[in-house]
């Protein structure tokens, strides 16, 4: 069975409902303050997801947050616009399995962040951004994610299995993100099935939806 990685932003979820993702986006957003998480998943082995990036975001002098991202080249990290919107700087953790124990870290300012020009915080459309970092050397634990071929860019992937990874909260009772990288294997479902829960406003051709059977998901 083939697997692919979900580069996605979680919009909403419940145990009995599908999860909806923005198609263009990066691995689930994992913030101390939002509903990002991996529930009923597995603990990743060292080097299992070498493209996984941790982002410590400085929002203000008294506020910070945590998000996830994917390394897509030796100078670029892909993440969500709502993670980087309004921050002053971000510390990027590369090659980590334990959240803050990384092979390499870089701190860059907002001038090195490119937020999609069409980002809309009300509708969550175009929730995608890029972070430019100094050139990083690849190792067994630091690798760019293998992107799909252009020819398959518009596949629905319905029926395929996907892997989502990150350091989100692992249960409703958790008060902070986990320190150990988690992952969940999930099945992609049709947008028509997803629209039965979320409606066509969110379940559009620009989204990918997954089933959350048994509470294995990227949210609560």
N, C-alpha and C positions, 0 to 999 in steps of 0.2 A: 504494500500500500504506500502510495506517495504522500508525503507531508509537505506542507508549505507553511511559511511563517506569516502570521497576521501582522501587517504593518497598520495599526489601527488605533483610533481613538474610541474609547468606550463612551457612548452617549447615555445609555440607561440599561438597567437589567433587573431581573428578579429570578429567583430559583425556578419558577414555573414558566418563565418567559424566555424568548430568545434574546440574544444580545445583538445590538446593532453597532456597526463600525463605519466610520468614514473611510472610503476605499483608499485614498491616497496616503493615509496617515501611518504613523510609526507605532511600534509596539506599545501596548497599553499604557496609558498615562497613570503614573503611580505617585500620588501626591498625599501627603499627610492630611490634607484638608478636604479632599474630595473622595469620591467613592471608588477610586482605582484600587484594584486588588487582584490577587489570584486566590480563588477559593477551591478547597479540596484538590489542590494540585500536588505536584511532586517537587522535591528539592533538587535543584540542578547540580550536576557534578562540575568540578573545576574545568573550564574550557569548553563546556558543552554548548554554550551560546556566546562565541567570541565576539559577536557583533553587538551584544547587549551593552548599553551605556547607561550609567547612572548620572543624574543631573541634580546637583544641589543648587537651588535657585535662591538668590538673594533678592527679596521683594522690596524690603525697606530695612532701616537700621535695626528694627525690632522684629522683623518677620522674614521667614524663609520657608521653602517648600521643597519637595522631592518629586522628581518626575523620571520617566524612563525615555530612552531614545535608542536609535540604531545607528551604528557606524556604517556609512554608505560609501566611504572613500577615505584615504588617509588624511584628509583635511576637513571632512564634513560629517556632521551628525544630523540625522533627521528626527524631528520630534513634533510636538503639537504647539500651535500658536498660543493656546491658552496657558501653556506652561511658561512661555517666554515673554508674553505680553506684559509690559510694564516693569520688568525686572531691571536691576542695575548691573548685575553680573551673574555668571553661572560657573560653577566648578564641575568639570566633566570627569567622570571616573571611567576608566577603560580597563578591561581585563579583570573585572572584579566578579567574584562569586559571593563572598561576604561583602556586604554593601559598600563599605568604605575602605576595604583593603584591595586597592587597585594596583595594577602594574604601572599605570601612568595616569597622571592627573594634569589637567590644564584649567586655568581660570581665565575666562575671557569676558570682556565687557559687552554691553548691549550693542555696541557698534559692530560687533562680529556676529550679530543675529539678524537673519533675514526672515521677516514674517510675511506670509502670503498677503498680497495687496488686497485680496478679496475677503480676508478674514472678517467674520461677523460674529461677535460674541453673543448676540441674541439668538441667532439661528444655528450657531456652531458650524456654519458653512466655511469651507476652506481653512479648517483648523490645522494648519501645517506650518512648520517653520524649519529653517536650517541654522545650524551653529557652525561657524568656521573656527577650526582649532589649528594650532601648529601641526606640521606634518608629523604623523606618528608612524613608527616602524611596526610592521606586523610581526606578531609572534604566534605561538600556539594558542594563546588566550586573547589575542587582539587581531581580529580579521574583519574585513568589510562583509556585509551581508550579501549573499548571492541573490541578486534581483532576478525576477522572471523575464523571459524574452519579451520584446515589444509585441510580438505576435499574439501573446497570451494576455496582454494588458487588460483586455475587456472581457475576459472570461468571468462567468458568475461563480465558478468554483463550487457550485452547489453539489453536495454529496462528498466532497473531498474532506480530508482531515487537515486540521491546521494546528499550529503550536503557538501559544501566546506565552510570553515570559516576562518576568519583572519582579520588583520588590514591594508590591502593594501589601495592604493589610490582608491577612489570611482568614479573617472571620469577622462577624459583626461585633464581637466583643473586643477585638484588638483595638488598642488606642493609638497605635503608630504602625508604620510600615515594618515589614520583617527585615531582618539583617541578612537572611539567606535567600539567594535567588531562587524563585519558584517558577514552575511552568505548568501549563495545562494543555492537554490534547483534546481538541473539540472538533465538532463536525459543522461544516458550513451548510446552511439551509437556504432555500430560495427566498428572494425578497418578498415574494407574494405571501409566504408563510409568515415572514417577519411583519409585514404590513397588517396582518390580522391583529397584532398586538399594538404596534406603534403608529399605524396609519401611513398613508403614502407621503406625508410631509417629510418624514424622516427616512422611511424605507424606500429610497430612490435608487436609480441606477448607479449613483456614486457611493453606495454603501455596500458593505458585506455583512451578513448576519450569521450568527452561530447559534446552535442549540446549546442549552445549559443543563443537559441531562444529569441528574443526580447532584446538582449544585456545583458541578465542575465548570468553572466560569472565570471571568475576569472582573466580576463585581459581586455584590452581596446577593 
